[in-house]
Amino acid sequence: MPPHFDLALHHRLQDIASSTLAALGRASIGVDGKKYDLRQALAELRSSTELEPADSPRLASWNDLQTDHSARSRNTTLLFSQTSTLRALRRHATATTAGPTGSIRVGVLNFANAEHPGGGFEHGAQAQEESLVRSSTLYASLTSDIGRPFYSSHSTEPSGLYTDAMIWSPGVLFFRADDGDWIEPVTANVVTSPAVNAYEVKGRLGSSLPVDTRIADKMRERMARILRLFELKETTHVVLGSFGTGAFGNDIATIARLWADLLGPGSRFERSFAVVDFAIIDQRTLGVFKQHFEERCSSANPA
């Protein structure tokens, strides 16, 4: 058992996951004495789930569609929030200020386990994906007939690089807080995509500059495709984070610089969204991430 392992919390998270699965099975939840029928939402979610293959032409061409920044009046608001993904998405989903089109469309990046839907959420794991899946209807999308091939394709890809395939899950209902309490549902759209497992890649190929460069290049392409999918779906508010820097071992500074290259001044996605919120719960990670993101933006746009 690892140091600082909280057995009581582990069991509580298992119980939360179990009760969420039970709620999906009966297609209803109760919040403060009010019953919410999930049947229609679940049916629509399963039927509307989309699998973007690794060779998706519309995502692979992300850099061929140079943004005409002069034609877009809005500037993206970049936020760096010491908070969970759940809290961030709820804040934006309940915001009263709409985007230019008059409606807020929240998109969330799910840091996916490439081989198992929801990662280890049923077993009490605590990573970002697990928190999303045990708090929402997302699992119904990931395990749908459309979503499952995403996992079977990765089960035969042992390199740790994984592929650029991703799942689009529209209209996911989020109905639990970080502590597991049932709360009024809010809706967000979710992109499920795996980061490169840097630990696994380096364990196989060794640690060297060429390996680091290969990982960074792969991550840059994947992150760009994620943003392109959010853009195609007319997302206004995007909740991202320090993608893959936890259990997968990617370098925080590198991930921050890659996001800055894609979203910072003069970048391809500079004005694609109204708000981009980097929700990072760990204070140290947030500090390192924000520092390197801002430094990258400053070097790209010197005074």
NORKA-V497913 format. One record per residue. D_LAST is the distance of its C-alpha to the last C-alpha in whole Angstrom. Layout:
d_last
D_LAST
D_LAST
This chain:
d_last
52
48
47
46
48
49
52
52
49
50
53
51
49
51
53
50
50
54
54
51
53
56
54
53
57
58
55
55
53
54
52
53
57
55
56
53
55
52
55
53
49
50
52
49
47
49
50
46
45
43
43
40
41
39
39
39
38
36
33
33
32
29
26
29
28
24
23
23
20
20
24
23
22
21
18
20
20
19
22
22
26
28
31
34
33
36
35
32
34
36
33
32
35
37
34
35
32
32
30
30
33
35
35
33
34
33
32
33
32
35
35
38
41
42
46
47
46
44
44
47
47
50
51
48
45
42
39
37
39
42
41
40
43
46
44
45
46
44
47
49
46
46
49
50
52
48
46
49
48
45
46
49
47
45
48
49
45
45
42
40
38
39
38
36
39
38
40
39
41
41
42
42
44
42
45
45
43
41
44
47
48
48
46
46
45
41
40
37
37
37
36
37
36
36
34
35
37
35
38
40
39
38
42
43
41
40
36
34
31
33
34
31
29
32
31
28
28
31
29
26
29
30
28
27
30
30
27
29
32
31
29
33
34
32
31
29
28
28
29
28
27
27
29
32
31
34
37
36
34
31
28
26
22
23
24
21
19
21
21
17
17
20
18
15
12
14
17
21
21
18
20
24
24
24
24
23
25
25
28
29
31
31
29
28
27
25
23
23
22
19
17
17
16
13
12
13
11
8
9
10
7
4
0
